[in-house]
Amino acid sequence: MTYSPITKITGQDLMNTNIKNIETKLFKIPLKEVLSDAKHGDHDHFELITTTVTLEDGSQGTGYTYTGGKGGYSIKAMLEHDIQPALSAKMLPR
């Protein structure tokens, strides 16, 4: 099943396939200059955390969040150790 960017995907479509893979990545993105504020201090980079879910039919979706430079490892760990197993446990064998 192939979807174009404007195709409406229904809940029934999603029920007809299983998750093949879940991949979470952490990127540290350097800033051109140090940013500073009174609450968070200095920032020389920010962190981007992405999760890509691939279904058996080849469909993919990616979500992301970011931090001001701290906490990215914790978010990645939560996604990998709490969210990913919860999703996998809900997938029923065919």
C-alpha positions as CSV (number, residue, x, y, z in Angstrom):
1,M,0.0,0.0,0.0
2,T,1.5,3.3,-1.0
3,Y,0.3,6.7,0.2
4,S,0.9,10.1,-1.4
5,P,1.3,13.1,1.0
6,I,-2.4,14.0,0.5
7,T,-3.9,10.5,1.0
8,K,-6.2,10.1,4.0
9,I,-5.1,7.2,6.1
10,T,-7.9,5.6,8.2
11,G,-7.6,3.6,11.4
12,Q,-8.6,0.5,9.5
13,D,-5.6,1.0,7.2
14,L,-3.3,1.1,10.2
15,M,-4.8,-2.0,11.7
16,N,-3.9,-4.1,8.6
17,T,-0.1,-3.9,9.2
18,N,2.4,-4.4,12.0
19,I,5.4,-2.4,13.2
20,K,8.5,-3.7,11.5
21,N,11.0,-1.3,13.2
22,I,11.3,1.6,15.6
23,E,14.5,3.6,15.5
24,T,15.3,6.5,17.8
25,K,18.3,8.9,17.2
26,L,19.8,11.7,19.2
27,F,21.6,14.6,17.3
28,K,23.6,17.3,18.9
29,I,23.4,20.4,16.7
30,P,26.0,23.1,17.3
31,L,24.9,26.7,17.3
32,K,26.8,29.4,15.4
33,E,27.1,31.4,18.6
34,V,26.4,30.8,22.3
35,L,22.9,31.7,23.4
36,S,22.3,32.7,27.0
37,D,19.3,33.3,29.2
38,A,18.8,33.9,32.9
39,K,16.8,30.7,33.4
40,H,18.8,28.1,31.4
41,G,22.3,29.6,31.2
42,D,24.5,29.2,28.1
43,H,23.7,27.0,25.1
44,D,26.3,26.1,22.5
45,H,24.1,23.4,21.0
46,F,20.6,22.0,21.0
47,E,19.6,18.4,20.9
48,L,17.2,16.8,18.4
49,I,15.6,13.5,19.2
50,T,13.8,11.6,16.4
51,T,11.8,8.4,16.3
52,T,11.0,6.7,13.0
53,V,8.4,3.9,12.9
54,T,8.5,1.6,9.9
55,L,5.5,-0.6,9.2
56,E,5.6,-4.0,7.4
57,D,4.1,-2.4,4.3
58,G,7.0,0.0,4.1
59,S,5.1,3.1,5.4
60,Q,7.2,5.3,7.6
61,G,6.5,8.1,10.0
62,T,8.9,10.3,12.0
63,G,8.3,12.3,15.1
64,Y,10.7,14.6,16.9
65,T,11.3,16.8,19.9
66,Y,14.2,19.0,20.9
67,T,15.9,20.4,24.0
68,G,18.0,23.4,24.7
69,G,21.1,21.2,25.1
70,K,20.3,19.1,28.2
71,G,18.1,16.0,28.7
72,G,18.3,14.5,25.2
73,Y,19.9,11.2,26.5
74,S,17.0,10.9,29.0
75,I,14.3,11.4,26.4
76,K,16.0,8.9,24.0
77,A,16.3,6.4,26.8
78,M,12.6,6.8,27.7
79,L,11.5,6.3,24.1
80,E,13.7,3.2,23.8
81,H,13.0,1.6,27.1
82,D,9.4,2.6,27.9
83,I,7.5,3.7,24.8
84,Q,9.0,1.3,22.2
85,P,8.3,-1.9,24.3
86,A,4.8,-0.7,25.0
87,L,4.1,-0.2,21.3
88,S,5.7,-3.6,20.5
89,A,3.6,-5.3,23.2
90,K,0.4,-4.0,21.6
91,M,1.1,-5.5,18.2
92,L,-0.8,-8.8,17.8
93,P,0.7,-11.7,15.8
94,R,-1.1,-12.6,12.6
